[in-house]
């Protein structure tokens, strides 16, 4: 076995330092990183990459990893959307841009990939780190899941599962701080209440801004027994419109969906015919109400970003 110079590898690849970790629970973290060259600037909704070396230790209890020869000295890179602190240290007010001297990411521990021989590589290593530790952060910022098509008077609905909420945090912050005139609604669906890491922040904002609504759903709490309500069900049943006090208007509403592909429900096209996946997703529910999802270069009013 080749002996690696770990200090040299880390010096070669690592260009950022973890400055803060908020552990919502052992498998869900909010991580703040300060890149050596300064904070990365991005459009709300965009992403970059985080990385660690395959030489780093892995968390016990995760899927066994089998590396091919030579991989031990390589770098793992994974795309992650930028999240955002949204509020300042008081927890009451929107944070000023100049106060954000770090890049924030919302990360869940992936312990295994059922049915796959390829074990999760990044998070079993990432979840062994602590403030002060070093890692790789890409300097390339990219992504088209952004607010560009939204007009000041439009209503905006965000739908997310799990850490799919990450890109919506800077988007909501941007809309609120610019005094957006339309209604802003964020719906987040998780298995358990403990998985809503940003809930307290957004509930305070919803109290402060009359045009902002924050809704959380769960699927595995005791109260959900016999009745799991997913985002697509919440919309289709009319509960969202009841909460907002008005019908959804495709002429003045943009919908942003991020997270589980089953929630989004991206259709396929075969011989010119649109085929929706089963079970149904939000796209099918909304397109039957006059909305249209983005398709190739044709932009609609449903925009989406899958998380795997």
N, C-alpha and C positions, 0 to 999 in steps of 0.2 A: 504494500500500500504506500502511495506517495505521500510524504509528509508535507502538509500545506503550511505556508507562512500566513497565518490568519491575520496578523496585524497588517501585513502588506496588502492582502486582498481587501480588507476593510478600508484601508487608506486609499486604495485604487478606486473603489466603487462607491463608497458611502459619502454622501454630500448633504446630509441633513441630520438634525438632532431632534429627538422627541423632547418637547418642553412641558408637556402635560398629558396625563391620561385620566379621563373620567370613566371609572369602571361602573357601568350601570348594573351589571352583574358579571360573573366570571366569563361569560361568553359574548358579551356585548360591550364594546368600548367606543368612546369618543376620544380620538387622538389628535393632538396638536403638534405640528412639526415646523421647525424653523429651518428652511433651506440655507445653506452656506452663502449663496449668492443673493439672498433676500427673498422676501415673500413672493410667491408666484401670483401674478394677476390673471384673472380669468373672467369670462362672461358667466353669470349665474347659470348653472346647469352643465358646465363643461367638466372635463376630467383630465387627470394625468396618470402617471404610474408610480407605484411604490414597489420597492424591491428589497430583498435580503439574499444573502448568499446561501447556496445549498449546503455550504459548510457549517451553517449555524445549527444549534440543537433544536429539536422539535419537542413540543409539549407531549408529555406522557398521556396515554389513553386515546391518541388519535390514530388514524389509519396508518398501518405500516407502509413505509416508503421504500421502494426499490430503485436505486439510482443506476443509470447506465454508466459504464466506465468513462471517466473524465468529467462527469457532471458535478463532482464535488467542488470544483473551483469556479463554477458558473453562477450567474446571478439570476434569481427569480424576479420577474417583473409582472405585475398585475395592474390592470386599469381600475382606478377608483375615482368616483365623482367627488368633487370638492363639496364638503358640507360647509357650515357657517355657524358661528356662535350666536348670531341673530341679535342678542341683547347684550348690554354691558354688564359689568360686575354687579350692579344693583339688581339685575334681573327684571327691571321695570321698563327700561328705555332701550330703543334700538341703538346698537353700537355704532359709533362713528367709524367711517372707513379707515381713518388714520390710526385708530386704536387697534386694528387687527394686524399684529406683527407676527403672525403664524398662519399656516394653512391647516384647516381642520378636516378630519376624515371620520366617517362613521363606519365601524367595522364589526362584523360578526365572525365569531370563530367557526370555521368549517372543519369539523372533525374527520369527516370521511365522505367519500363519494360512493354510495351504494351501487353495486354492480360494475364498478370501474376498478381496474388494477392501478390506475394513476391516482395516487393519494394527493389530497390538497397540499400544496407546497408552501404558500406564503403564510396564511394565518396561524397554523400550528407553530410557526417560528415567531411571528409577530407578537403573539400573546405570551411570550416569555420575556418581552422587553419591558423596560421601565424608563421613567424620565431621565434624560441624560444619555441614553443609548443612541447609537448612530444607525442610519439606514440609508437606502437609496431613494431619492425622489426625482422623478423625471422632470426635465426643464421644458418639455414640450406640452403645451396645453391645447386641447382640441375638443371637438364635439359640436353637433348642430342642434342639440336639445336645449334650446335657449328661448328667451322671451321675445325675440325679434318680431314675430307676427302679431303680438298683443298691442292693441290700441288702448289709450288711456281710459276709455269708457267701457271697455269690454269686461265681461265677467270672466273670471279665471278659476278653473277647478283643477286641483292637484290630487291625484290618486296614487298611493304608494303602498307597497308591502315591505316590511322590514327596513333594511338600510337603504331601500329605494327612496326613502324620505330625504336622504342626504342632499341631492341636487335641488330639492324643493326649498330647503332652508335658505340658501342665498337668493333664490328667485323671489320668495315671499318677502325677505328683508328688502330686496331691491324695490319691489312694488310698493311696500308700505312707506319706505323712506322717501319715495318720489311722489307720495300722495295720490296713489292710484284711485280713480273715481269709481270703477266698477267693483262688484262683489268679488272677494277672494275667498276661496274655500279649500281647505286641505283635509283630505280623508286618508287616514293611515290604518291599515289592517295588519295585526300581528296575532301570533298564537296566544300570548299572555300579556297582561297589563304591564308586567315588568319589562317588556320589550319596547315600550314606548319611551325611549330615552329623552325625547325633546318635549314631552307632553306638558310639563309644568311651564316651560317657556312659552309655548304657543297658547296655552289657556290664558295666561296673563295678557298676551297680545290681543286675544279675542275679546277680552274684557275692555281693553283700551281702545281698540279700533272697531268701530261699529260695522264696517264693511268686511270684517275678517271673521271667518268661521273655522273652527278646528274641531274635527270629529275623529274619534278613535273607535275602532272595532276590534274585537277579539274573537278567536275561533275555538279556543281550548280551555277557557275558564269554566268552572262549574256552571255558571249562568248560561253558557252556550250549549249545554246538553240538550240535544234534540233540536237546536236552532242555531246553526252556524250562519252568520250573515257576512258574506263577502262584499267587497265594494260593488261588484256588478249587481248583486241582489239589492243592496242599499239604494242604488240608483233606480233599478227596474221596478222596485216596489212602490216608488213614489216618496220614500222616506226622506231622500235628500231634498226634494222639492218642498216637502212639508217643513223640513228644518229651515230652509231658506225663505219660505213664505212666498215663493213665486215659481213658475214653471221654467224648465231649462229652455233657453232660446238659442238654437244653433246659429242664428244670424249675428249674435253678439257675444258668443261664448267660446273660449279656448280651453281645451282639456289636455292636461299633461299627465301621462301615466308612466310610472317607473317601478320596476321590481319584477315580481314573479310573472313569467310569460303567460301562465294560465289566467292570471288576473287581467292582463292586457288583451289577450286573445287576437293576435295578429292573423288576418285571413291570408289564405294562399289563393293564387290565381291559376286556374287550369283551363286552357282553351278559351280564355276570355271570361270564364265564370269565376265569381268570387265564392270561396268556400271557407266558412268560419270553422274554427276548431271546436272540439268538444272536450270538456264542458264549455259553455259559452263564457266569453270574456266581456270586458267593458266596451270594447270596440263594437261588437255585435249589438249590444244593448243600445248604444248611442246612435249607431248608424241607422237603426230602425226608427229613430226619432229625428232624422234629418241631418245628423252630423256626418262628417267624412274624415277618415283617417288619412294621414300622409301616405302617399304611395309613390315611391321613386321620386321624380322631380315635381310631381303634382302635390302641392301643399293643401292640406285640409285644415280642420280645426281640432283634430285629435292628434297629439304628438306623443311619441313613446320612446322609451329606452328600456330594453330588457337587461336584467342583471345577471343572466347566465344563459 
